[in-house]
Amino acid sequence: MITLDLTVNDSYEEFQYESLCDGELYNLGNQTLFQTGIYTETFSTSNGCDSIITLDIFFAPLITENILQNLCIGDSLLFFTPNDNR
């Protein structure tokens, strides 16, 4: 007679979203990401099962604006972004 003691370990799967600015880097496992896209990395859990991470990452373009402003001594200049609602 043969007796089988079987343990079925769970695998792990996760979906993540990230948003970064252009020029930033994101490390996913052994991948260094710098472009918008969907990436998958497989890791091994402590019990030997697969752990799969799927990442949907967006790299937003940098918005720059040049402002030329003359000031006199004692003047001040207030800076704000469009999202400041001032």
N, C-alpha and C positions, 0 to 999 in steps of 0.2 A: 504494500500500500504506500502511495506517495501522498504527502500532505503539502499543500501549497499555501504559504502565508503571503498574500499579495497586498501591497500597499500602493494605491494609485495616488500619486502626488499631483496637485494642481499645477497647471502652467499659468503664466501671468501675462496678460496683454493690456497695454495702456495706450490711449491716444492723448497726445498733448498738443496744445497750441502755444506758440510763442510769437511775439512781435518785437523786433529790434530795429535799430537804425542802421542804414548803410554804413559800412566801415566797421561795424561790430562783428565779433565772431561768436559762434555757439558750438560748444563741444558736445557731441552725442556719441558716447562710446569712444571709438578710435577715429571718428569723423570730425573734422573741423568744418563747420558750415558757414557760408557767407552769401548764399543765394537763396531767394524765395523758392520754396518747394515742399514736397512731402518726402520725408526720409524715414527709414526703418532701420533699427539696430536690434540685434538679438544678443541677449546676455544669457548666462547660465546661472540658475538659482542655486542656493546651497544644497538642495536635494537633487541637483542635476537636471532639472526640467528647464525648458526654454522660458525666458522672460523677454517678451517682445514689446519694444517701445516704438510707436509710430508718432512722428512729429510733423505737424503742419506749421511751417515757420514762414513768417513774412518779414522782409527787410524793407522798411519804409525809406523812401528817398529823403535825403537831407534837404531842407528848404533854407536857402540863404538869401539874404537881402542886404544890399549895400545902401547905407544911409549917409548922405553928406549933410552935415549940419554945422553951421558956424555958431560959436558961443562966445560970449564976452565973459570976462572975469566976474565971478559971482553968480552967473547963470547956472541953471540946472537943466538936466534933460531926463525925462522919464521914459524908460523902456518898458514895453509890455508886449505880450504875444496876443494874437487874435483870440485865444481861448481864455484870456484873463478877464474878459467882460468888463473892462473899465470904461 
